[in-house]
Amino acid sequence: MESKKGGNRKEQEMEQAEIEVTENKSESGACFPPTFSVSEIKNKQRRHAMFLKLKEEKRKQKLELKKKKKKERKALGDQAPPKEVPKTIENQRIYDETTVNPEDEEVAFDEGTDEFSAYFNRLTNPKVLITTSDRPRGRTVRFCEQLATMIPHAHVYYRRGLALKRVIPQCISRGFTYLMVINEDRKVPNGLVLCHLPDGPTAHFKVSSVRLRKEMKRRGKDPTEHVPEVILNNFTTRLGHSIGRMFAALFPHDPQFVGRQVATFHNQRDFIFFRFHRYIFKNEKKVGIQELGPRFTLKLRSLQKGTFDSKFGEYEWVHKRHEMDSSRRKFHL
């Protein structure tokens, strides 16, 4: 069924390209007959080559139109009309009623009484235990080790078949504030469970696009032991606010700016992109950034109250793949 849908979509693109090209060509001298249709070509290779040719013609026409508009704007000067804002999925996003206003009294009260209030009131210092699924492979092990060098006060522990319900009480007794579990599939990291201790919550993420340090081009030297600065972008809803506070509580309170290191969690269309950089000061006015790695992308699957409990846990939010009101312009974070 998917191949048929893909084929139908491609045929529609072809027909749309044909109509636009033939209409534009009729103004400036047609290269093809007015009744020309790419879909009528029986040979697959010729049909594909002709479709690419039509697509290239369309691209050239767009470029010519863009140059023409630029000349007109330059000629009109200050009297030129304002530029049109392109429509994107981001600026066409449906407004979410749970969008957080930082000055809201209710939000401030929730922040003062939630599970992360002890951290933000400087009553606790973060201490993270990083572990894996049973019998991890080399790539997952290296990923955990690189995460430990990036997060201060993080320790890597290999479970050796020990159940998470037995690991959590040991973590609490030893003063850990987070348990991070990296899952893998076919020797590739594909999941992350982040459990805040001792009272939760627990978030489950899908992990994708993992790039280790050796796989990155033009990366800098390995990170130092300085505490990095943390940047959280676009966590605007109540759910996103909770996830952002969860990420912030992974790192100590006061960043050491001498190290010039920064960890960024950037949310865009419910995908959380993680990057780890170092500032490079070229002179007093210019500054660049150098990526240190690792890099990866997270997608929230569920948020559970309390610590990890797969059988009897109460879920605050669960990602539903086939929602009735699902839309490309509706996001949750």
C-alpha positions as CSV (number, residue, x, y, z in Angstrom):
1,M,0.0,0.0,0.0
2,E,2.8,2.4,0.9
3,S,4.5,1.8,-2.5
4,K,1.2,2.6,-4.3
5,K,0.7,5.8,-2.2
6,G,4.3,6.8,-3.1
7,G,3.7,6.1,-6.7
8,N,0.4,8.1,-6.7
9,R,2.2,11.0,-5.0
10,K,4.9,11.1,-7.6
11,E,2.4,11.0,-10.4
12,Q,0.6,14.0,-8.9
13,E,3.9,15.9,-8.6
14,M,4.6,15.1,-12.3
15,E,1.2,16.3,-13.4
16,Q,1.6,19.5,-11.3
17,A,5.0,20.1,-12.8
18,E,3.6,19.6,-16.3
19,I,0.7,22.0,-15.8
20,E,2.9,24.8,-14.3
21,V,5.7,24.4,-17.0
22,T,3.3,24.3,-19.9
23,E,1.4,27.4,-18.6
24,N,4.7,29.3,-18.2
25,K,6.0,28.1,-21.5
26,S,3.0,29.2,-23.3
27,E,3.9,32.8,-22.3
28,S,7.5,32.7,-23.4
29,G,7.4,30.2,-26.3
30,A,6.6,26.5,-25.6
31,C,9.3,23.8,-25.8
32,F,6.7,21.0,-25.6
33,P,3.4,20.5,-27.3
34,P,0.4,21.9,-25.4
35,T,-1.1,18.4,-24.9
36,F,2.3,17.0,-23.6
37,S,2.0,14.7,-20.5
38,V,4.9,13.0,-18.8
39,S,2.7,10.3,-17.4
40,E,1.9,9.1,-21.0
41,I,5.6,8.1,-21.5
42,K,5.7,4.3,-21.1
43,N,9.5,4.0,-20.7
44,K,10.3,4.5,-17.0
45,Q,13.8,5.9,-17.6
46,R,12.7,8.4,-20.2
47,R,9.7,9.4,-18.1
48,H,12.0,10.0,-15.1
49,A,14.5,12.0,-17.2
50,M,11.7,14.1,-18.6
51,F,10.3,14.7,-15.2
52,L,13.7,15.9,-14.0
53,K,13.9,18.2,-17.0
54,L,10.5,19.7,-16.2
55,K,11.6,20.2,-12.6
56,E,14.8,22.0,-13.7
57,E,12.7,24.3,-16.0
58,K,10.5,25.1,-13.0
59,R,13.5,25.9,-10.8
60,K,14.9,28.3,-13.5
61,Q,11.6,30.1,-13.8
62,K,11.5,30.6,-10.1
63,L,15.0,32.0,-10.1
64,E,14.2,34.4,-12.9
65,L,11.1,35.6,-11.1
66,K,13.1,36.1,-7.9
67,K,15.7,38.2,-9.8
68,K,12.9,40.2,-11.4
69,K,11.3,41.0,-8.1
70,K,14.7,41.9,-6.6
71,K,15.3,44.4,-9.4
72,E,11.8,45.9,-9.0
73,R,12.4,46.3,-5.2
74,K,15.7,48.0,-5.8
75,A,14.2,50.4,-8.3
76,L,11.3,51.4,-6.0
77,G,13.7,51.8,-3.0
78,D,11.8,52.9,0.1
79,Q,8.5,52.7,-1.7
80,A,8.8,49.0,-2.3
81,P,6.1,46.8,-0.7
82,P,7.1,44.7,2.4
83,K,8.6,41.3,1.7
84,E,6.1,38.4,1.9
85,V,6.7,36.1,4.9
86,P,7.1,32.5,3.6
87,K,4.6,30.0,5.1
88,T,6.3,27.3,7.2
89,I,5.0,24.6,9.5
90,E,6.5,26.6,12.4
91,N,4.7,29.9,11.8
92,Q,1.5,28.1,10.8
93,R,1.4,26.2,14.1
94,I,-2.0,25.9,15.8
95,Y,-2.0,27.7,19.1
96,D,-1.9,25.4,22.1
97,E,-4.0,26.4,25.1
98,T,-1.4,25.0,27.5
99,T,1.3,27.5,26.3
100,V,3.1,28.8,29.4
101,N,3.3,32.4,30.4
102,P,6.4,32.7,32.7
103,E,4.7,35.5,34.7
104,D,1.6,33.4,35.4
105,E,1.0,32.9,39.2
106,E,-0.3,29.4,38.7
107,V,2.9,28.4,36.8
108,A,5.1,30.0,39.5
109,F,3.2,28.0,42.2
110,D,3.6,24.7,40.2
111,E,7.3,25.4,39.8
112,G,7.6,25.9,43.6
113,T,5.9,22.6,44.4
114,D,6.9,20.2,41.6
115,E,9.5,17.4,41.8
116,F,12.3,19.7,40.6
117,S,11.8,22.5,43.2
118,A,14.5,21.1,45.5
119,Y,17.0,21.4,42.7
120,F,16.0,24.9,41.7
121,N,16.0,26.0,45.3
122,R,19.6,24.8,45.5
123,L,18.8,22.1,48.1
124,T,20.2,19.2,46.0
125,N,23.1,18.8,43.6
126,P,22.6,16.6,40.5
127,K,24.3,13.2,40.5
128,V,23.5,11.0,37.4
129,L,23.8,7.3,37.0
130,I,24.0,6.2,33.3
131,T,23.3,2.5,32.5
132,T,22.2,0.5,29.5
133,S,20.0,-2.4,28.5
134,D,21.3,-6.0,29.0
135,R,24.5,-6.9,27.1
136,P,25.1,-3.6,25.3
137,R,27.2,-3.4,22.2
138,G,30.3,-1.3,21.5
139,R,28.5,1.7,20.0
140,T,26.0,2.0,22.9
141,V,28.8,1.7,25.4
142,R,30.8,4.5,23.7
143,F,27.7,6.6,23.6
144,C,27.2,6.2,27.4
145,E,30.9,7.0,28.1
146,Q,30.7,10.2,26.0
147,L,27.5,11.3,27.8
148,A,29.3,10.8,31.1
149,T,32.1,13.1,30.0
150,M,29.6,15.8,29.0
151,I,27.3,15.6,32.1
152,P,29.2,16.6,35.3
153,H,29.0,14.1,38.3
154,A,27.8,11.3,35.9
155,H,28.8,7.7,36.5
156,V,28.4,4.7,34.0
157,Y,27.2,1.4,35.4
158,Y,26.6,-1.8,33.5
159,R,23.5,-3.6,34.7
160,R,24.5,-7.2,34.0
161,G,20.8,-8.4,34.0
162,L,19.7,-6.4,37.1
163,A,16.1,-5.2,36.9
164,L,15.5,-1.5,37.0
165,K,13.2,-1.9,40.0
166,R,16.2,-3.1,42.0
167,V,18.5,-0.5,40.6
168,I,16.3,2.5,41.6
169,P,16.3,1.9,45.4
170,Q,20.1,1.5,45.3
171,C,20.4,4.8,43.4
172,I,18.3,6.6,45.9
173,S,20.3,5.2,48.9
174,R,23.5,6.4,47.3
175,G,22.3,9.9,46.6
176,F,21.7,9.8,42.8
177,T,19.2,12.3,41.5
178,Y,18.8,10.8,38.0
179,L,18.8,7.4,36.4
180,M,19.4,7.4,32.7
181,V,18.9,4.2,30.7
182,I,20.1,3.9,27.1
183,N,18.3,1.1,25.1
184,E,19.5,-0.3,21.8
185,D,18.2,-2.2,18.8
186,R,20.4,-3.9,16.3
187,K,23.5,-2.5,18.0
188,V,22.3,1.1,17.6
189,P,21.0,3.3,20.5
190,N,17.3,3.9,19.9
191,G,15.7,4.7,23.3
192,L,16.4,6.7,26.5
193,V,14.6,6.5,29.8
194,L,15.2,9.4,32.1
195,C,14.0,8.9,35.7
196,H,14.2,11.7,38.2
197,L,14.9,10.4,41.7
198,P,13.5,9.9,44.3
199,D,9.9,11.0,43.3
200,G,9.9,11.0,39.5
201,P,8.8,11.8,36.9
202,T,10.0,9.4,34.3
203,A,10.3,10.3,30.6
204,H,10.7,7.9,27.8
205,F,12.3,9.2,24.6
206,K,13.0,7.7,21.1
207,V,16.7,8.3,20.2
208,S,17.7,8.8,16.6
209,S,20.5,10.4,14.5
210,V,23.2,9.5,17.0
211,R,26.7,10.8,16.0
212,L,29.6,9.9,18.2
213,R,32.7,12.1,18.3
214,K,34.8,10.1,16.0
215,E,32.0,10.2,13.4
216,M,31.9,14.0,13.3
217,K,33.9,16.2,11.0
218,R,35.7,19.3,12.2
219,R,35.0,18.5,15.8
220,G,37.0,20.1,18.6
221,K,39.1,18.5,21.3
222,D,37.4,16.4,23.9
223,P,35.4,18.4,26.5
224,T,37.0,19.5,29.7
225,E,35.6,18.9,33.3
226,H,34.2,22.4,33.4
227,V,30.4,22.7,34.1
228,P,28.7,23.7,30.8
229,E,26.1,26.4,30.3
230,V,22.7,25.0,29.4
231,I,20.4,26.5,26.7
232,L,16.7,25.4,26.4
233,N,14.9,26.6,23.3
234,N,11.1,26.5,22.5
235,F,9.8,24.6,25.4
236,T,6.6,26.7,25.5
237,T,3.7,24.4,26.6
238,R,3.1,23.0,30.1
239,L,4.4,19.6,28.9
240,G,7.4,21.2,27.3
241,H,8.0,23.3,30.4
242,S,8.2,20.1,32.5
243,I,10.6,18.4,30.0
244,G,12.8,21.5,29.9
245,R,13.0,21.6,33.7
246,M,13.9,17.9,33.7
247,F,16.8,18.6,31.3
248,A,18.0,21.6,33.3
249,A,18.2,19.6,36.5
250,L,20.7,17.2,34.9
251,F,23.5,19.9,35.2
252,P,24.9,21.8,38.2
253,H,23.6,25.2,39.1
254,D,26.5,27.5,38.3
255,P,28.2,27.0,34.9
256,Q,31.9,27.6,34.7
257,F,32.2,30.1,31.8
258,V,36.0,29.6,31.8
259,G,35.4,26.3,30.0
260,R,33.4,28.0,27.3
261,Q,31.2,24.9,26.9
262,V,27.5,25.0,26.2
263,A,24.8,22.2,26.0
264,T,21.8,23.1,23.9
265,F,18.4,21.4,23.9
266,H,16.5,22.8,20.9
267,N,12.8,21.8,20.5
268,Q,11.4,22.1,17.0
269,R,8.2,20.4,15.9
270,D,8.4,18.1,19.0
271,F,11.9,16.9,18.0
272,I,14.5,17.8,20.6
273,F,17.9,18.3,19.0
274,F,20.9,18.1,21.3
275,R,24.3,19.8,20.5
276,F,27.4,20.3,22.6
277,H,29.6,23.2,21.6
278,R,32.6,25.3,22.7
279,Y,32.9,29.0,22.2
280,I,35.9,30.1,20.1
281,F,36.7,33.8,20.7
282,K,38.4,35.1,17.5
283,N,38.7,38.7,18.8
284,E,36.8,41.2,20.9
285,K,33.9,41.3,18.5
286,K,33.8,38.0,16.7
287,V,33.0,34.6,18.3
288,G,32.5,31.2,16.7
289,I,31.4,27.8,18.0
290,Q,33.1,24.5,17.7
291,E,31.0,21.3,18.1
292,L,32.4,18.8,20.5
293,G,29.9,16.0,20.3
294,P,28.1,13.7,20.7
295,R,24.9,14.8,18.9
296,F,21.5,13.1,18.8
297,T,17.8,13.8,18.5
298,L,15.0,12.9,21.0
299,K,11.3,12.4,20.5
300,L,9.1,12.2,23.6
301,R,7.1,9.0,23.8
302,S,5.6,9.2,27.3
303,L,5.8,11.0,30.6
304,Q,5.1,8.9,33.7
305,K,4.4,10.0,37.3
306,G,6.8,8.7,39.9
307,T,9.7,6.4,39.2
308,F,9.9,3.8,36.5
309,D,7.0,1.3,36.7
310,S,6.0,-0.4,33.4
311,K,3.0,-2.3,34.9
312,F,1.3,0.0,37.3
313,G,2.7,3.4,36.5
314,E,0.4,6.4,36.0
315,Y,1.1,8.3,32.8
316,E,0.7,12.1,32.5
317,W,1.1,12.0,28.7
318,V,1.5,9.3,26.1
319,H,2.3,9.9,22.4
320,K,-0.6,8.6,20.2
321,R,0.5,7.8,16.7
322,H,-3.1,7.9,15.2
323,E,-4.9,10.7,17.0
324,M,-8.2,11.8,15.5
325,D,-7.2,15.5,15.7
326,S,-3.6,14.9,14.5
327,S,-2.2,17.6,12.3
328,R,1.2,18.5,10.8
329,R,0.7,21.9,12.5
330,K,-0.2,20.8,16.0
331,F,2.7,20.2,18.4
332,H,2.8,19.2,22.1
333,L,6.1,20.7,23.4
